[in-house]
Amino acid sequence: MKILVTGAAGFIGFHLSRRFLAMGHEVVGLDIVNDYYDQNLKWDRLKILQESSSFRHAQIDMVDTAAMEKLFAEEKFTHVVNLAAQAGVRYSIEDPRAYIDSNIIGFLNILEGCRHNKVEHLVYASSSSVYGMNTNMPLSTHEAVDHPMSLYAATKKSNEMMAHSYSNLYDLPTTGLRFFTVYGPWGRPDMALFLFTKNIIEEKPINVFNYGKMRRDFTYIDDIIEGVVRVTENTAAPNPEWDGANPDPATSPVPYRIYNIGNNSVVELSRYIEVIEEQIGKKAIINYMPMQPGDVPATEADVSDLVADVDFKPDTTIEHGIAKFVEWYKEYYC
């Protein structure tokens, strides 16, 4: 395969690109390398990827329509995995326009590139945040997601609808992946695990929202990557049993699919912090705080379709995953 991975300097994009390269595929990693968080971390990820002669970095802004058209026309990708996006629920309250640019206009340019250049399969990152006000656990792709709690979530839901329209109009196979609280080595500095680890090591207070009662389906990066790879190889196909009188949001009579990728195991935030403390060997100084705007109290992924279609169920424990992260953090920063 010749694969375009957008957001290749990002957390998930870096790990996915490295995995595809190890499998012998050719990878073009698109990333503008913006300053949403530490650019040095992004460049260090890219430096590792560039050790492979099968990797090329394209420093292009997805919003640049002409540059995107040129990239697709010249490279002739067989597959595209779109992970580039303006991330973060909280930041979408501060700078909403950044989300429309990257997550809507940028994604449109991806869809257009795939349509005009006969890409065999487009896989793209959605998010567990699309479930919004839904409380029926575990969260299922077969239930409607019409009540987002943030603009970030709304843009991810929009991506799913945009993809469906292109699957319908142009027979473009598309698969959306709803990721659940991804963590692990080389993780983002704005994520809880990174912030908690840094502050506990430096003996500074950590802010714990919803008074530590937040419940999350924490998913280790290796499980996310395994799921993405398997789904990429399993091209989306029409569901011949789809019924317009009882529409299934996860499938379609056109080549379109939606999957959850989560650990299918809920952990309370207070337990998550305990494991970090155990791995570091220090107790946290905790600032308990109320729920933040746009956040949800709990997530849990129904991954039955992932198991049925690609024979994979994420199962890495937080004890193993957090140990790996803390080990990386100490090597990189300490």
Secondary structure as GFF3:
##gff-version 3
##sequence-region A 1 334
A	DSSP	beta_strand	2	6	.	.	.	ID=ss1
A	DSSP	alpha_helix	11	22	.	.	.	ID=ss2
A	DSSP	beta_strand	26	30	.	.	.	ID=ss3
A	DSSP	alpha_helix	39	49	.	.	.	ID=ss4
A	DSSP	beta_strand	55	58	.	.	.	ID=ss5
A	DSSP	alpha_helix	65	75	.	.	.	ID=ss6
A	DSSP	beta_strand	79	82	.	.	.	ID=ss7
A	DSSP	alpha_helix	91	94	.	.	.	ID=ss8
A	DSSP	alpha_helix	96	99	.	.	.	ID=ss9
A	DSSP	pi_helix	100	105	.	.	.	ID=ss10
A	DSSP	alpha_helix	106	116	.	.	.	ID=ss11
A	DSSP	beta_strand	121	125	.	.	.	ID=ss12
A	DSSP	three_ten_helix	128	131	.	.	.	ID=ss13
A	DSSP	alpha_helix	151	170	.	.	.	ID=ss14
A	DSSP	beta_strand	174	179	.	.	.	ID=ss15
A	DSSP	beta_strand	182	183	.	.	.	ID=ss16
A	DSSP	alpha_helix	192	201	.	.	.	ID=ss17
A	DSSP	beta_strand	205	208	.	.	.	ID=ss18
A	DSSP	three_ten_helix	209	212	.	.	.	ID=ss19
A	DSSP	beta_strand	215	216	.	.	.	ID=ss20
A	DSSP	beta_strand	219	220	.	.	.	ID=ss21
A	DSSP	alpha_helix	221	233	.	.	.	ID=ss22
A	DSSP	beta_strand	256	261	.	.	.	ID=ss23
A	DSSP	beta_strand	267	268	.	.	.	ID=ss24
A	DSSP	alpha_helix	269	280	.	.	.	ID=ss25
A	DSSP	beta_strand	285	288	.	.	.	ID=ss26
A	DSSP	alpha_helix	304	310	.	.	.	ID=ss27
A	DSSP	alpha_helix	318	333	.	.	.	ID=ss28
###
